[in-house]
Amino acid sequence: MKIWFCWEKSSTGRWSPVCYHGDQPVNEKVSDGDRPMRSPLYEVSTECLDVDGNPQFGKLALLFPAPGEAE
């Protein structure tokens, strides 16, 4: 099963890390002005999974920073 990582923007304007399991979700761009509500989707590699197969959000956030954050 594939895992997908992205950032999603809440109604308060805060970006939160999210993982989807299974098929790649449709990356719908619901706009708030010109800004997308979801960042691009990235397939999670095995290097970013723990021994139980769960995503390691710290590693993912370092590899794929939230939109607007300095790299």
C-alpha positions in Angstrom: 0.0 0.0 0.0 1.3 3.4 -0.9 1.3 6.4 1.5 1.0 10.0 0.3 2.2 13.1 2.2 1.0 16.7 1.7 0.2 19.8 3.7 -3.5 21.0 4.0 -4.6 24.5 4.9 -7.3 24.9 7.5 -10.0 27.6 7.4 -7.8 29.5 9.9 -4.9 29.6 7.5 -2.7 27.1 9.3 -0.9 24.4 7.3 -1.0 20.9 8.8 0.9 17.7 7.6 -1.4 15.0 6.3 -0.8 11.4 5.1 -3.2 9.4 2.9 -3.0 5.6 2.7 -3.8 3.7 -0.5 -4.6 5.3 -3.8 -3.3 8.8 -4.5 -6.1 11.2 -3.6 -7.3 13.7 -6.2 -5.4 17.0 -5.6 -8.3 19.3 -5.9 -7.4 23.0 -5.6 -10.0 24.7 -3.6 -8.9 28.3 -3.8 -8.6 30.9 -1.1 -7.8 33.7 -3.5 -5.0 32.2 -5.6 -3.6 30.0 -2.8 -4.2 26.2 -3.0 -5.7 24.5 0.1 -3.4 21.4 -0.4 0.2 21.3 -1.3 1.5 18.9 -4.0 1.3 15.2 -3.0 4.5 13.3 -2.4 4.8 9.5 -2.2 6.3 8.5 1.1 9.5 6.4 0.7 10.4 3.6 3.1 13.2 5.8 4.6 10.4 8.0 6.1 8.5 5.1 7.7 9.1 3.7 11.2 9.6 0.0 11.9 5.8 -0.5 12.1 5.3 1.2 8.7 3.9 4.4 10.0 4.9 7.8 8.5 7.5 9.8 10.4 6.1 13.3 10.1 9.3 15.0 11.4 11.3 13.5 8.5 8.6 14.3 6.0 8.3 17.9 7.2 12.1 18.4 6.8 12.0 16.9 3.2 8.8 18.7 2.2 8.4 22.0 4.1 5.0 23.6 4.5 4.2 26.1 1.7 5.7 29.5 2.5 8.3 28.2 4.9 12.0 28.8 4.3 13.9 25.7 3.3 
